[in-house]
Amino acid sequence: MTGGWEYRKILTEDHHRAMAELKQHVAEMTQLAVSMVADGSRALLQNDAELARSVASRDVALDRYDLNIELETIRLVAVMQPEGPDLRTTEAVLKIANCVDRIGRLGYDISRYLAEGPDPSGGVIPDLVRRMDERARAMVAQSVEAFLGNDAPRAKAVFPMDDEVDALHGEVQGKLIELLRRGGPASDRLAYELLAARHLERVADNACKIAEKAVYAITGERRTEYLRRSDQSSGPRPGPEASG
């Protein structure tokens, strides 16, 4: 009897250790992806080619994290056969890692759009893009921290933050389209800033998806159970992950 109890204890300890390592790798991957968004935005607005190359160089590490987390998760499920909350957590890890990978790649894409030439907006557009960047990155950080800390209310608080990013995106779009209609030598810069704003809006959308998966992992609740129908537009977008 004692031997069997000790064996189960070892399995439990190994399981908890493996789960903790998985979460740590998600945290590290998130830091990397968020840095790519931050530096991608700076490279764009400052026309910094060297910083853009630095962002591009991190893509290999991002891929490595994504692959290793997938392999670790599959191995944990095969060996430990988690159930209940642990099984939901392992599923969430896979989907969150996928969202984080997209976030890093959006940062990489932003870094490719170097905004050359004069700023015809008098600093208005760069300021709006910076604010979008800051809010979107804050959403990513909060959603992942909520998942790692098993804090469902903190995860749910991410959804209303998306409204601010959407409002900023709409403001950027309106001002940029107005300036683009005027034409002129700064058209390329304006087009790149328009693309960057769209990418930052997608970063925020992925943060909402991470928050959704965090809530599901922690509580077992699906989006339709904690967001009223009228609130759906402020939360994660309908899509293939809506099932939880």
JOBEL-V748395 format. One record per helix or strand of 2 or more residues. SS is the DSSP state (H for helix, E for strand). FROM is the first residue (numbers start at 1). TO is the last residue. If there is no record, write none. Layout:
ss=(SS SS)
from=(FROM FROM)
to=(TO TO)
This chain:
ss=(H H H H H H H H H)
from=(2 49 59 84 124 152 187 223 229)
to=(46 57 80 111 148 182 219 226 234)
